């Protein structure tokens, strides 16, 4: 079942034709009806991990902001 909240097929059950490795996760190639075959990432399906309560905490976002700032300034980058 497609579970990603913004996917156009959210809530639909699709028949899995085959599974392919995609990085550290899986890609499910499914029958898409009139759309032909369609690839659904594991995280966008009911086979993926349970979503967190919140996507990112304030602390995690602040750490990302600091990292981006340092990378933009050229600090902390091995060259």
Jmol script that loads the backbone (N, CA, C; Angstrom):
load data "model"
ATOM      1  N   UNK A   1       0.847  -1.173   0.000  1.00  0.00           N
ATOM      2  CA  UNK A   1       0.000   0.000   0.000  1.00  0.00           C
ATOM      3  C   UNK A   1       0.894   1.238   0.000  1.00  0.00           C
ATOM      4  N   UNK A   2       0.513   2.215  -0.808  1.00  0.00           N
ATOM      5  CA  UNK A   2       1.240   3.478  -0.859  1.00  0.00           C
ATOM      6  C   UNK A   2       0.796   4.320   0.330  1.00  0.00           C
ATOM      7  N   UNK A   3       1.760   4.753   1.156  1.00  0.00           N
ATOM      8  CA  UNK A   3       1.432   5.490   2.371  1.00  0.00           C
ATOM      9  C   UNK A   3       1.961   6.923   2.396  1.00  0.00           C
ATOM     10  N   UNK A   4       2.812   7.294   1.445  1.00  0.00           N
ATOM     11  CA  UNK A   4       3.378   8.651   1.460  1.00  0.00           C
ATOM     12  C   UNK A   4       2.240   9.662   1.351  1.00  0.00           C
ATOM     13  N   UNK A   5       2.209  10.663   2.251  1.00  0.00           N
ATOM     14  CA  UNK A   5       1.061  11.572   2.296  1.00  0.00           C
ATOM     15  C   UNK A   5       0.850  12.413   1.035  1.00  0.00           C
ATOM     16  N   UNK A   6       1.892  12.639   0.237  1.00  0.00           N
ATOM     17  CA  UNK A   6       1.731  13.476  -0.957  1.00  0.00           C
ATOM     18  C   UNK A   6       1.775  12.682  -2.257  1.00  0.00           C
ATOM     19  N   UNK A   7       1.845  11.365  -2.180  1.00  0.00           N
ATOM     20  CA  UNK A   7       1.896  10.549  -3.393  1.00  0.00           C
ATOM     21  C   UNK A   7       0.505  10.486  -4.011  1.00  0.00           C
ATOM     22  N   UNK A   8       0.401  10.629  -5.335  1.00  0.00           N
ATOM     23  CA  UNK A   8      -0.931  10.602  -5.969  1.00  0.00           C
ATOM     24  C   UNK A   8      -1.665   9.265  -5.811  1.00  0.00           C
ATOM     25  N   UNK A   9      -0.952   8.186  -5.512  1.00  0.00           N
ATOM     26  CA  UNK A   9      -1.591   6.881  -5.326  1.00  0.00           C
ATOM     27  C   UNK A   9      -1.758   6.516  -3.848  1.00  0.00           C
ATOM     28  N   UNK A  10      -1.653   7.490  -2.967  1.00  0.00           N
ATOM     29  CA  UNK A  10      -1.757   7.227  -1.526  1.00  0.00           C
ATOM     30  C   UNK A  10      -3.040   6.443  -1.227  1.00  0.00           C
ATOM     31  N   UNK A  11      -2.861   5.394  -0.407  1.00  0.00           N
ATOM     32  CA  UNK A  11      -3.995   4.568   0.000  1.00  0.00           C
ATOM     33  C   UNK A  11      -4.306   3.418  -0.941  1.00  0.00           C
ATOM     34  N   UNK A  12      -3.660   3.380  -2.091  1.00  0.00           N
ATOM     35  CA  UNK A  12      -3.920   2.297  -3.051  1.00  0.00           C
ATOM     36  C   UNK A  12      -2.971   1.126  -2.828  1.00  0.00           C
ATOM     37  N   UNK A  13      -3.505  -0.077  -2.993  1.00  0.00           N
ATOM     38  CA  UNK A  13      -2.691  -1.293  -2.947  1.00  0.00           C
ATOM     39  C   UNK A  13      -2.282  -1.633  -4.370  1.00  0.00           C
ATOM     40  N   UNK A  14      -0.987  -1.828  -4.563  1.00  0.00           N
ATOM     41  CA  UNK A  14      -0.463  -2.161  -5.884  1.00  0.00           C
ATOM     42  C   UNK A  14       0.182  -3.533  -5.843  1.00  0.00           C
ATOM     43  N   UNK A  15       0.104  -4.248  -6.937  1.00  0.00           N
ATOM     44  CA  UNK A  15       0.748  -5.566  -7.029  1.00  0.00           C
ATOM     45  C   UNK A  15       2.226  -5.354  -7.323  1.00  0.00           C
ATOM     46  N   UNK A  16       3.084  -5.939  -6.471  1.00  0.00           N
ATOM     47  CA  UNK A  16       4.532  -5.826  -6.638  1.00  0.00           C
ATOM     48  C   UNK A  16       4.978  -6.824  -7.696  1.00  0.00           C
ATOM     49  N   UNK A  17       5.656  -6.318  -8.732  1.00  0.00           N
ATOM     50  CA  UNK A  17       6.170  -7.180  -9.796  1.00  0.00           C
ATOM     51  C   UNK A  17       7.557  -7.709  -9.438  1.00  0.00           C
ATOM     52  N   UNK A  18       8.417  -6.814  -8.943  1.00  0.00           N
ATOM     53  CA  UNK A  18       9.734  -7.227  -8.457  1.00  0.00           C
ATOM     54  C   UNK A  18      10.305  -6.129  -7.577  1.00  0.00           C
ATOM     55  N   UNK A  19      11.345  -6.494  -6.855  1.00  0.00           N
ATOM     56  CA  UNK A  19      11.986  -5.584  -5.901  1.00  0.00           C
ATOM     57  C   UNK A  19      13.413  -5.350  -6.351  1.00  0.00           C
ATOM     58  N   UNK A  20      13.861  -4.111  -6.239  1.00  0.00           N
ATOM     59  CA  UNK A  20      15.219  -3.735  -6.644  1.00  0.00           C
ATOM     60  C   UNK A  20      15.870  -2.952  -5.501  1.00  0.00           C
ATOM     61  N   UNK A  21      17.152  -3.194  -5.300  1.00  0.00           N
ATOM     62  CA  UNK A  21      17.909  -2.460  -4.285  1.00  0.00           C
ATOM     63  C   UNK A  21      18.113  -1.035  -4.775  1.00  0.00           C
ATOM     64  N   UNK A  22      17.896  -0.050  -3.895  1.00  0.00           N
ATOM     65  CA  UNK A  22      18.113   1.352  -4.230  1.00  0.00           C
ATOM     66  C   UNK A  22      18.837   1.998  -3.054  1.00  0.00           C
ATOM     67  N   UNK A  23      20.174   2.065  -3.160  1.00  0.00           N
ATOM     68  CA  UNK A  23      20.959   2.574  -2.042  1.00  0.00           C
ATOM     69  C   UNK A  23      20.848   1.627  -0.862  1.00  0.00           C
ATOM     70  N   UNK A  24      20.494   2.174   0.281  1.00  0.00           N
ATOM     71  CA  UNK A  24      20.348   1.361   1.490  1.00  0.00           C
ATOM     72  C   UNK A  24      18.913   0.869   1.675  1.00  0.00           C
ATOM     73  N   UNK A  25      18.068   1.099   0.698  1.00  0.00           N
ATOM     74  CA  UNK A  25      16.656   0.761   0.819  1.00  0.00           C
ATOM     75  C   UNK A  25      16.221  -0.103  -0.369  1.00  0.00           C
ATOM     76  N   UNK A  26      14.921  -0.227  -0.547  1.00  0.00           N
ATOM     77  CA  UNK A  26      14.355  -1.030  -1.627  1.00  0.00           C
ATOM     78  C   UNK A  26      13.411  -0.188  -2.467  1.00  0.00           C
ATOM     79  N   UNK A  27      13.325  -0.535  -3.736  1.00  0.00           N
ATOM     80  CA  UNK A  27      12.371   0.071  -4.651  1.00  0.00           C
ATOM     81  C   UNK A  27      11.445  -1.046  -5.106  1.00  0.00           C
ATOM     82  N   UNK A  28      10.150  -0.845  -4.917  1.00  0.00           N
ATOM     83  CA  UNK A  28       9.165  -1.829  -5.340  1.00  0.00           C
ATOM     84  C   UNK A  28       8.626  -1.411  -6.702  1.00  0.00           C
ATOM     85  N   UNK A  29       8.840  -2.233  -7.706  1.00  0.00           N
ATOM     86  CA  UNK A  29       8.311  -1.963  -9.037  1.00  0.00           C
ATOM     87  C   UNK A  29       6.954  -2.654  -9.094  1.00  0.00           C
ATOM     88  N   UNK A  30       5.918  -1.853  -9.303  1.00  0.00           N
ATOM     89  CA  UNK A  30       4.547  -2.338  -9.172  1.00  0.00           C
ATOM     90  C   UNK A  30       3.755  -2.128 -10.449  1.00  0.00           C
ATOM     91  N   UNK A  31       2.640  -2.864 -10.538  1.00  0.00           N
ATOM     92  CA  UNK A  31       1.677  -2.640 -11.604  1.00  0.00           C
ATOM     93  C   UNK A  31       0.978  -1.336 -11.294  1.00  0.00           C
ATOM     94  N   UNK A  32       0.953  -0.437 -12.268  1.00  0.00           N
ATOM     95  CA  UNK A  32       0.325   0.863 -12.053  1.00  0.00           C
ATOM     96  C   UNK A  32      -0.938   1.067 -12.846  1.00  0.00           C
ATOM     97  N   UNK A  33      -1.547  -0.020 -13.336  1.00  0.00           N
ATOM     98  CA  UNK A  33      -2.770   0.091 -14.127  1.00  0.00           C
ATOM     99  C   UNK A  33      -2.506   0.830 -15.425  1.00  0.00           C
ATOM    100  N   UNK A  34      -3.306   1.861 -15.742  1.00  0.00           N
ATOM    101  CA  UNK A  34      -3.112   2.600 -16.984  1.00  0.00           C
ATOM    102  C   UNK A  34      -1.776   3.349 -17.034  1.00  0.00           C
ATOM    103  N   UNK A  35      -1.139   3.504 -15.886  1.00  0.00           N
ATOM    104  CA  UNK A  35       0.158   4.191 -15.830  1.00  0.00           C
ATOM    105  C   UNK A  35       1.306   3.269 -16.228  1.00  0.00           C
ATOM    106  N   UNK A  36       1.039   1.995 -16.422  1.00  0.00           N
ATOM    107  CA  UNK A  36       2.099   1.026 -16.705  1.00  0.00           C
ATOM    108  C   UNK A  36       2.728   0.568 -15.403  1.00  0.00           C
ATOM    109  N   UNK A  37       4.042   0.389 -15.388  1.00  0.00           N
ATOM    110  CA  UNK A  37       4.712   0.031 -14.142  1.00  0.00           C
ATOM    111  C   UNK A  37       5.157   1.306 -13.447  1.00  0.00           C
ATOM    112  N   UNK A  38       5.235   1.223 -12.128  1.00  0.00           N
ATOM    113  CA  UNK A  38       5.600   2.383 -11.329  1.00  0.00           C
ATOM    114  C   UNK A  38       6.519   1.928 -10.203  1.00  0.00           C
ATOM    115  N   UNK A  39       7.529   2.718  -9.901  1.00  0.00           N
ATOM    116  CA  UNK A  39       8.440   2.419  -8.804  1.00  0.00           C
ATOM    117  C   UNK A  39       8.008   3.151  -7.550  1.00  0.00           C
ATOM    118  N   UNK A  40       7.906   2.420  -6.460  1.00  0.00           N
ATOM    119  CA  UNK A  40       7.529   3.001  -5.167  1.00  0.00           C
ATOM    120  C   UNK A  40       8.674   2.736  -4.198  1.00  0.00           C
ATOM    121  N   UNK A  41       9.240   3.787  -3.655  1.00  0.00           N
ATOM    122  CA  UNK A  41      10.300   3.636  -2.656  1.00  0.00           C
ATOM    123  C   UNK A  41       9.735   2.982  -1.398  1.00  0.00           C
ATOM    124  N   UNK A  42      10.566   2.183  -0.747  1.00  0.00           N
ATOM    125  CA  UNK A  42      10.123   1.481   0.460  1.00  0.00           C
ATOM    126  C   UNK A  42       9.547   2.443   1.496  1.00  0.00           C
ATOM    127  N   UNK A  43      10.171   3.615   1.669  1.00  0.00           N
ATOM    128  CA  UNK A  43       9.709   4.566   2.681  1.00  0.00           C
ATOM    129  C   UNK A  43       8.355   5.171   2.341  1.00  0.00           C
ATOM    130  N   UNK A  44       7.905   5.037   1.089  1.00  0.00           N
ATOM    131  CA  UNK A  44       6.605   5.559   0.676  1.00  0.00           C
ATOM    132  C   UNK A  44       5.526   4.485   0.726  1.00  0.00           C
ATOM    133  N   UNK A  45       5.882   3.324   1.312  1.00  0.00           N
ATOM    134  CA  UNK A  45       4.939   2.209   1.349  1.00  0.00           C
ATOM    135  C   UNK A  45       4.742   1.711   2.774  1.00  0.00           C
ATOM    136  N   UNK A  46       3.776   0.818   2.922  1.00  0.00           N
ATOM    137  CA  UNK A  46       3.534   0.222   4.237  1.00  0.00           C
ATOM    138  C   UNK A  46       4.616  -0.785   4.614  1.00  0.00           C
ATOM    139  N   UNK A  47       5.553  -1.046   3.721  1.00  0.00           N
ATOM    140  CA  UNK A  47       6.662  -1.960   4.015  1.00  0.00           C
ATOM    141  C   UNK A  47       7.861  -1.221   4.599  1.00  0.00           C
ATOM    142  N   UNK A  48       7.813   0.084   4.595  1.00  0.00           N
ATOM    143  CA  UNK A  48       8.902   0.891   5.128  1.00  0.00           C
ATOM    144  C   UNK A  48       8.788   1.064   6.627  1.00  0.00           C
ATOM    145  N   UNK A  49       9.746   1.784   7.214  1.00  0.00           N
ATOM    146  CA  UNK A  49       9.695   2.006   8.661  1.00  0.00           C
ATOM    147  C   UNK A  49       8.518   2.906   9.045  1.00  0.00           C
ATOM    148  N   UNK A  50       8.087   2.767  10.272  1.00  0.00           N
ATOM    149  CA  UNK A  50       7.009   3.613  10.776  1.00  0.00           C
ATOM    150  C   UNK A  50       7.490   5.063  10.793  1.00  0.00           C
ATOM    151  N   UNK A  51       6.653   6.007  10.372  1.00  0.00           N
ATOM    152  CA  UNK A  51       7.070   7.406  10.416  1.00  0.00           C
ATOM    153  C   UNK A  51       7.228   7.870  11.858  1.00  0.00           C
ATOM    154  N   UNK A  52       8.138   8.801  12.056  1.00  0.00           N
ATOM    155  CA  UNK A  52       8.336   9.361  13.390  1.00  0.00           C
ATOM    156  C   UNK A  52       7.168  10.256  13.767  1.00  0.00           C
ATOM    157  N   UNK A  53       7.116  10.607  15.030  1.00  0.00           N
ATOM    158  CA  UNK A  53       6.045  11.491  15.494  1.00  0.00           C
ATOM    159  C   UNK A  53       6.138  12.840  14.801  1.00  0.00           C
ATOM    160  N   UNK A  54       7.387  13.330  14.687  1.00  0.00           N
ATOM    161  CA  UNK A  54       7.647  14.569  13.956  1.00  0.00           C
ATOM    162  C   UNK A  54       8.811  14.295  13.026  1.00  0.00           C
ATOM    163  N   UNK A  55       8.840  14.903  11.837  1.00  0.00           N
ATOM    164  CA  UNK A  55       9.930  14.630  10.900  1.00  0.00           C
ATOM    165  C   UNK A  55      11.309  14.955  11.480  1.00  0.00           C
ATOM    166  N   UNK A  56      11.465  16.122  12.081  1.00  0.00           N
ATOM    167  CA  UNK A  56      12.734  16.506  12.692  1.00  0.00           C
ATOM    168  C   UNK A  56      12.448  17.327  13.938  1.00  0.00           C
ATOM    169  N   UNK A  57      13.269  17.124  14.952  1.00  0.00           N
ATOM    170  CA  UNK A  57      13.119  17.924  16.154  1.00  0.00           C
ATOM    171  C   UNK A  57      13.750  19.293  15.929  1.00  0.00           C
ATOM    172  N   UNK A  58      13.442  20.230  16.805  1.00  0.00           N
ATOM    173  CA  UNK A  58      14.048  21.555  16.734  1.00  0.00           C
ATOM    174  C   UNK A  58      15.562  21.447  16.833  1.00  0.00           C
ATOM    175  N   UNK A  59      16.034  20.573  17.724  1.00  0.00           N
ATOM    176  CA  UNK A  59      17.476  20.399  17.916  1.00  0.00           C
ATOM    177  C   UNK A  59      18.146  19.884  16.640  1.00  0.00           C
ATOM    178  N   UNK A  60      17.504  18.932  15.967  1.00  0.00           N
ATOM    179  CA  UNK A  60      18.078  18.390  14.735  1.00  0.00           C
ATOM    180  C   UNK A  60      18.116  19.463  13.648  1.00  0.00           C
ATOM    181  N   UNK A  61      17.053  20.262  13.540  1.00  0.00           N
ATOM    182  CA  UNK A  61      17.040  21.340  12.546  1.00  0.00           C
ATOM    183  C   UNK A  61      18.111  22.388  12.847  1.00  0.00           C
ATOM    184  N   UNK A  62      18.304  22.708  14.121  1.00  0.00           N
ATOM    185  CA  UNK A  62      19.341  23.678  14.496  1.00  0.00           C
ATOM    186  C   UNK A  62      20.722  23.138  14.141  1.00  0.00           C
ATOM    187  N   UNK A  63      20.963  21.839  14.372  1.00  0.00           N
ATOM    188  CA  UNK A  63      22.258  21.237  14.035  1.00  0.00           C
ATOM    189  C   UNK A  63      22.483  21.252  12.521  1.00  0.00           C
ATOM    190  N   UNK A  64      21.443  21.011  11.748  1.00  0.00           N
ATOM    191  CA  UNK A  64      21.557  21.060  10.292  1.00  0.00           C
ATOM    192  C   UNK A  64      21.872  22.489   9.850  1.00  0.00           C
ATOM    193  N   UNK A  65      21.234  23.478  10.448  1.00  0.00           N
ATOM    194  CA  UNK A  65      21.489  24.879  10.091  1.00  0.00           C
ATOM    195  C   UNK A  65      22.939  25.254  10.367  1.00  0.00           C
ATOM    196  N   UNK A  66      23.474  24.807  11.499  1.00  0.00           N
ATOM    197  CA  UNK A  66      24.879  25.085  11.828  1.00  0.00           C
ATOM    198  C   UNK A  66      25.792  24.409  10.809  1.00  0.00           C
ATOM    199  N   UNK A  67      25.533  23.170  10.491  1.00  0.00           N
ATOM    200  CA  UNK A  67      26.346  22.434   9.531  1.00  0.00           C
ATOM    201  C   UNK A  67      26.333  23.108   8.159  1.00  0.00           C
ATOM    202  N   UNK A  68      25.151  23.494   7.683  1.00  0.00           N
ATOM    203  CA  UNK A  68      25.043  24.155   6.380  1.00  0.00           C
ATOM    204  C   UNK A  68      25.800  25.472   6.394  1.00  0.00           C
ATOM    205  N   UNK A  69      25.684  26.202   7.472  1.00  0.00           N
ATOM    206  CA  UNK A  69      26.406  27.477   7.595  1.00  0.00           C
ATOM    207  C   UNK A  69      27.914  27.260   7.543  1.00  0.00           C
ATOM    208  N   UNK A  70      28.397  26.269   8.270  1.00  0.00           N
ATOM    209  CA  UNK A  70      29.836  25.984   8.278  1.00  0.00           C
ATOM    210  C   UNK A  70      30.314  25.493   6.913  1.00  0.00           C
ATOM    211  N   UNK A  71      29.535  24.660   6.264  1.00  0.00           N
ATOM    212  CA  UNK A  71      29.920  24.178   4.935  1.00  0.00           C
ATOM    213  C   UNK A  71      29.924  25.319   3.919  1.00  0.00           C
ATOM    214  N   UNK A  72      28.948  26.213   4.036  1.00  0.00           N
ATOM    215  CA  UNK A  72      28.871  27.355   3.129  1.00  0.00           C
ATOM    216  C   UNK A  72      30.071  28.283   3.311  1.00  0.00           C
ATOM    217  N   UNK A  73      30.564  28.391   4.542  1.00  0.00           N
ATOM    218  CA  UNK A  73      31.697  29.266   4.842  1.00  0.00           C
ATOM    219  C   UNK A  73      33.026  28.566   4.535  1.00  0.00           C
ATOM    220  N   UNK A  74      32.974  27.295   4.166  1.00  0.00           N
ATOM    221  CA  UNK A  74      34.183  26.552   3.837  1.00  0.00           C
ATOM    222  C   UNK A  74      34.881  25.948   5.034  1.00  0.00           C
ATOM    223  N   UNK A  75      34.243  25.985   6.198  1.00  0.00           N
ATOM    224  CA  UNK A  75      34.835  25.360   7.389  1.00  0.00           C
ATOM    225  C   UNK A  75      34.313  23.946   7.522  1.00  0.00           C
ATOM    226  N   UNK A  76      35.137  23.096   8.052  1.00  0.00           N
ATOM    227  CA  UNK A  76      34.721  21.717   8.305  1.00  0.00           C
ATOM    228  C   UNK A  76      34.672  20.845   7.077  1.00  0.00           C
ATOM    229  N   UNK A  77      35.218  21.334   5.988  1.00  0.00           N
ATOM    230  CA  UNK A  77      35.220  20.553   4.753  1.00  0.00           C
ATOM    231  C   UNK A  77      36.636  20.104   4.460  1.00  0.00           C
ATOM    232  N   UNK A  78      36.812  18.794   4.337  1.00  0.00           N
ATOM    233  CA  UNK A  78      38.136  18.270   3.993  1.00  0.00           C
ATOM    234  C   UNK A  78      38.392  18.522   2.524  1.00  0.00           C
ATOM    235  N   UNK A  79      39.506  19.135   2.229  1.00  0.00           N
ATOM    236  CA  UNK A  79      39.821  19.430   0.824  1.00  0.00           C
ATOM    237  C   UNK A  79      41.141  18.835   0.465  1.00  0.00           C
TER     238      UNK A  79
END
end "model"
wireframe off; spacefill off
backbone 0.3
color backbone group
